[in-house]
Amino acid sequence: MTKKITKREVINAMLAVEAISANEDFKAYLENELALLDRKAGNKKATKTQVENEGFKEEILNVLDVKGATVTEIQTRSEVLSGLTNQRVSALLRQLVNDNKVVKTIEGKKSLFAKAE
C-alpha cells in the first residue's frame, strides 16, 4: 500500500522546483497555502467528549490502587464510572496505559489495572 501524499508535501515539492520558486506570484501563493494549513492545524480544540473523558480518566486514577483491579471492580468503586459501559472504561484505561499512568497485567483470563509507580 502506497503512502498518500499530503497537501503540505505537494506544496513543499512544488516550492523546490526552480521554475516555480523563481516566479514570485507562484511562490507567494504556495507560501500562503502553507500558512493556511498551519493556521488550520493550530485551531484544533478538544471535543466535548474528549473533555468529558479527561474527567473520567482522573476519576479512574483516583479509584485505582497499586495492587490492581478489573474493569468491573473499577466501575463498582465509583458512582461516576458505574454509569459508563465496560467498553468505554476499557478504552479509557487503554489510553492511560499508553500514557504510562496505568499498568496492565494479565492473570489467566483477567486483565488487572493498577496505578503506575
C-alpha positions as CSV (number, residue, x, y, z in Angstrom):
1,M,0.0,0.0,0.0
2,T,1.5,3.3,-1.0
3,K,1.5,6.3,1.3
4,K,-0.9,9.1,0.3
5,I,0.9,12.4,-0.3
6,T,-0.4,15.3,1.8
7,K,-1.1,18.8,0.5
8,R,1.8,20.1,2.6
9,E,4.2,17.6,0.9
10,V,3.0,18.6,-2.6
11,I,3.4,22.3,-1.9
12,N,6.9,21.8,-0.5
13,A,7.8,19.8,-3.5
14,M,6.5,22.5,-5.8
15,L,8.5,25.1,-4.0
16,A,11.6,23.0,-4.5
17,V,11.2,23.3,-8.3
18,E,13.4,26.1,-9.7
19,A,10.8,27.3,-12.3
20,I,8.1,27.8,-9.6
21,S,10.3,29.3,-6.9
22,A,11.7,31.8,-9.4
23,N,8.2,33.1,-10.1
24,E,7.2,35.4,-7.2
25,D,3.4,35.0,-7.8
26,F,3.6,31.2,-7.7
27,K,5.9,31.3,-4.7
28,A,3.7,33.8,-2.8
29,Y,0.6,31.7,-3.5
30,L,2.2,28.5,-2.3
31,E,3.6,30.1,0.9
32,N,0.1,31.5,1.6
33,E,-1.3,28.0,1.3
34,L,1.2,26.7,3.8
35,A,0.3,29.5,6.2
36,L,-3.4,28.5,5.8
37,L,-2.5,24.9,6.6
38,D,-0.6,25.9,9.7
39,R,-3.5,28.1,10.9
40,K,-6.0,25.2,10.3
41,A,-3.8,22.8,12.3
42,G,-3.5,25.2,15.2
43,N,-7.2,25.7,15.6
44,K,-8.0,22.2,16.8
45,K,-9.9,22.1,20.1
46,A,-10.8,19.1,22.2
47,T,-14.4,17.9,21.6
48,K,-17.0,17.8,24.3
49,T,-16.5,14.0,24.6
50,Q,-12.7,14.4,24.9
51,V,-13.1,16.9,27.7
52,E,-15.6,14.6,29.4
53,N,-13.2,11.7,29.0
54,E,-10.4,13.6,30.8
55,G,-12.6,13.9,33.8
56,F,-13.4,10.2,33.7
57,K,-9.6,9.4,33.4
58,E,-9.0,11.5,36.6
59,E,-11.7,9.5,38.4
60,I,-10.2,6.2,37.3
61,L,-6.8,7.3,38.6
62,N,-8.4,8.3,41.9
63,V,-10.1,4.9,42.2
64,L,-7.1,2.7,41.3
65,D,-4.7,1.4,43.8
66,V,-1.3,-0.3,43.3
67,K,-2.5,-3.9,43.7
68,G,-4.8,-3.9,40.6
69,A,-8.4,-4.3,39.7
70,T,-10.6,-5.4,36.8
71,V,-12.7,-3.1,34.8
72,T,-15.8,-4.2,36.6
73,E,-14.2,-3.6,40.0
74,I,-13.1,-0.2,38.9
75,Q,-16.7,0.7,37.9
76,T,-18.2,-0.5,41.2
77,R,-15.8,1.7,43.2
78,S,-17.1,4.9,41.7
79,E,-20.7,6.2,41.1
80,V,-19.4,8.3,38.2
81,L,-17.8,5.3,36.5
82,S,-20.7,2.9,37.2
83,G,-22.8,4.8,34.6
84,L,-20.3,4.1,31.8
85,T,-20.1,0.9,29.7
86,N,-17.3,-1.6,30.2
87,Q,-16.1,-0.8,26.7
88,R,-15.8,2.9,27.4
89,V,-13.9,2.3,30.7
90,S,-11.7,-0.2,28.9
91,A,-10.9,2.3,26.2
92,L,-10.1,5.0,28.8
93,L,-7.8,2.5,30.6
94,R,-6.0,1.7,27.4
95,Q,-5.3,5.4,26.8
96,L,-4.0,5.6,30.4
97,V,-1.8,2.6,29.8
98,N,-0.4,4.3,26.6
99,D,0.3,7.4,28.7
100,N,2.2,5.2,31.2
101,K,-0.1,6.3,34.0
102,V,-1.6,2.8,34.5
103,V,0.0,-0.6,34.3
104,K,-1.9,-3.6,32.8
105,T,-1.2,-7.2,33.9
106,I,-2.9,-10.3,32.7
107,E,-3.6,-13.1,35.1
108,G,-5.3,-16.0,33.3
109,K,-8.2,-14.5,31.5
110,K,-8.4,-11.4,33.7
111,S,-6.9,-8.1,32.9
112,L,-5.8,-6.2,36.0
113,F,-5.1,-2.5,36.0
114,A,-3.0,-0.7,38.6
115,K,-1.5,2.8,39.1
116,A,1.9,3.2,37.6
117,E,4.5,3.9,40.3
